[in-house]
Amino acid sequence: MMIPQTDAEKLFGEYGIELTARQYEKLSLYAKLLVEWNEKINLTAITDPEGIAVKHFFDSVYPFTLFDMPKGSRLIDVGTGAGFPSCPLKIFREDISLTLLDSLNKRIKFLTELSDRLGLEAECVHGRAEELGRNASYRERFDVATARAVANLTYLCEYCLPFVKVGGVFAALKGPDGNNELEKAQSAVEILGGKTEKCLEYSLPNKDTRTLIIIRKVKETPPKFPRTKGQMDKKPF
């Protein structure tokens, strides 16, 4: 369920990321749980060992080496699904404090077991971003919000930026069309209190193209955001 340790060490090592034996054990258990749970609930279409290693684990960790995330950062993963990107990241960055948000309770049950088995100490929250983003216990409480493969960037900004404290960042992990999404989302970025800091294309070891977008929170998000999905659809930025 996981590629051999020497192959995994090479995969990460060629990009300057050290993979310890302990980290490899956690990733192996993660892969095992992912495949087992995927037989009961739909978590991922990628279940082969190399695909899990490259498209899930590596692609969750590598982008966070491309910008500075301070030690001890509080991070929320919005629409985390099977825990990507934040759970593999937590294996490499044990210093971060992790909150996992997903709207499907079945996935939260998987994430709770995953957190317990891997010792991630993550807070697993069942809810919708547009509702939790109005909750004072979560609104503008995080140093970093992140999301991968959830929605287009305009929607993602409204889902994620309300969670970020002023001075923090929203790290969006997008596919090859990230630049175009960012152009269309510029109005949303500014209205929601953000400023684009970085838009960087990179390639996975299998040559798939990805885009990392870093949006810095420079002012508070106006109180009326986030809106409901229906309101977002009816009146885009």
Residue pairs with C-beta under 8 A, 6 or more apart in sequence:
1 28
1 31
1 32
1 34
1 35
1 49
1 52
2 8
2 24
2 27
2 28
2 31
2 32
2 49
2 52
2 53
3 11
3 49
3 50
3 53
5 21
5 24
7 53
8 19
8 24
8 27
8 53
9 19
9 24
11 19
11 53
11 54
11 58
11 205
12 18
12 19
12 58
12 61
13 19
14 205
15 58
15 62
15 65
15 205
16 65
17 61
17 62
17 65
17 92
23 91
23 92
26 91
26 118
26 119
27 53
27 57
27 88
27 91
29 117
29 118
30 57
30 83
30 87
30 88
30 91
30 114
30 118
31 49
31 52
31 53
31 57
33 110
33 113
33 114
33 117
34 43
34 44
34 47
34 52
34 56
34 82
35 47
35 52
37 43
37 110
37 113
38 44
38 47
41 106
41 107
41 110
43 81
43 82
43 107
43 110
44 56
44 81
44 82
46 52
46 55
46 56
54 204
54 205
54 206
55 204
55 206
55 208
56 82
56 84
56 88
57 88
58 204
58 205
59 84
59 85
59 173
59 204
59 210
60 84
60 85
60 86
60 87
60 88
60 89
60 148
61 85
61 88
61 89
61 92
62 202
62 204
63 85
63 171
63 173
63 202
63 210
63 212
64 85
64 89
64 93
64 171
66 198
66 200
66 202
66 212
67 169
67 171
67 197
67 198
67 212
67 214
69 75
69 93
69 96
69 143
69 144
69 169
70 143
71 95
72 95
72 96
72 97
73 95
73 96
73 97
73 143
73 144
74 96
74 97
74 99
74 141
74 142
74 143
74 144
75 86
75 89
75 96
75 97
75 98
75 99
75 142
75 143
75 144
75 145
75 146
76 99
76 100
76 101
76 138
76 142
76 144
76 145
76 146
76 163
77 83
77 84
77 85
77 86
77 87
77 98
77 99
77 100
77 101
77 145
77 146
77 147
78 101
78 129
78 145
78 146
78 147
78 150
78 156
78 159
78 160
78 163
79 101
79 102
79 103
79 129
79 147
79 150
79 151
79 159
80 86
80 87
80 100
80 101
80 102
80 107
80 111
81 102
81 107
81 149
82 107
82 110
82 111
83 100
83 110
83 111
83 114
84 148
85 146
85 148
85 173
86 98
86 100
86 122
86 146
87 98
87 100
87 111
87 114
87 115
87 118
87 120
87 122
89 96
90 96
90 98
90 120
90 122
91 118
91 120
96 144
98 120
98 121
98 122
98 123
99 122
99 123
99 125
99 138
99 142
100 108
100 111
100 115
100 122
100 123
100 124
100 125
101 125
101 127
101 129
101 132
102 108
102 111
102 125
102 126
103 126
103 127
103 128
103 129
104 126
105 126
108 124
108 125
108 126
111 122
111 124
112 124
114 120
115 121
115 122
115 124
125 132
129 159
129 160
129 163
129 226
130 158
130 159
130 226
130 227
130 228
130 229
130 232
132 138
132 163
133 139
133 159
133 162
133 163
133 225
133 226
134 162
134 226
138 163
139 162
139 163
139 221
140 162
140 163
140 164
140 165
140 166
140 217
140 220
140 221
141 163
141 165
142 163
142 164
142 165
142 168
143 164
143 165
143 168
143 169
144 164
144 168
144 169
144 170
144 171
145 160
145 161
145 163
145 164
145 168
145 169
145 170
145 171
146 160
146 170
146 171
146 172
146 173
147 156
147 159
147 160
147 172
147 173
148 173
149 173
149 175
150 156
150 159
151 159
152 181
152 184
152 185
153 172
153 174
153 178
153 181
153 182
153 184
153 185
153 188
153 213
154 181
154 184
154 185
154 188
154 236
154 237
155 232
156 170
156 172
156 185
157 170
157 185
157 188
157 189
157 192
157 194
157 215
158 188
158 192
158 225
158 226
158 227
158 232
159 226
160 170
160 172
161 170
161 189
161 192
161 193
161 194
161 215
161 217
161 221
161 225
162 192
162 221
162 225
162 226
164 170
164 217
165 217
166 193
166 217
166 218
166 219
166 220
167 216
167 217
168 216
168 217
169 197
169 214
169 215
169 216
169 217
170 194
170 214
170 215
170 217
171 212
171 213
171 214
172 178
172 212
172 213
172 214
172 215
173 210
173 211
173 212
174 181
174 210
174 211
174 212
174 213
175 209
175 210
175 211
176 201
176 209
176 210
176 211
177 211
178 199
178 201
178 210
178 211
178 212
178 213
179 199
179 201
179 211
181 213
182 196
182 199
182 213
185 237
186 196
187 237
188 237
189 195
189 196
189 215
191 222
191 225
191 237
192 221
192 222
192 225
193 217
193 218
193 219
193 220
193 221
193 222
194 215
194 216
194 217
194 218
195 215
195 216
195 218
196 213
196 214
196 215
196 216
197 214
197 215
197 216
198 212
198 213
198 214
199 211
199 212
199 213
199 214
200 211
200 212
200 213
200 214
201 209
201 210
201 211
202 209
202 210
202 211
202 212
203 209
203 210
204 210
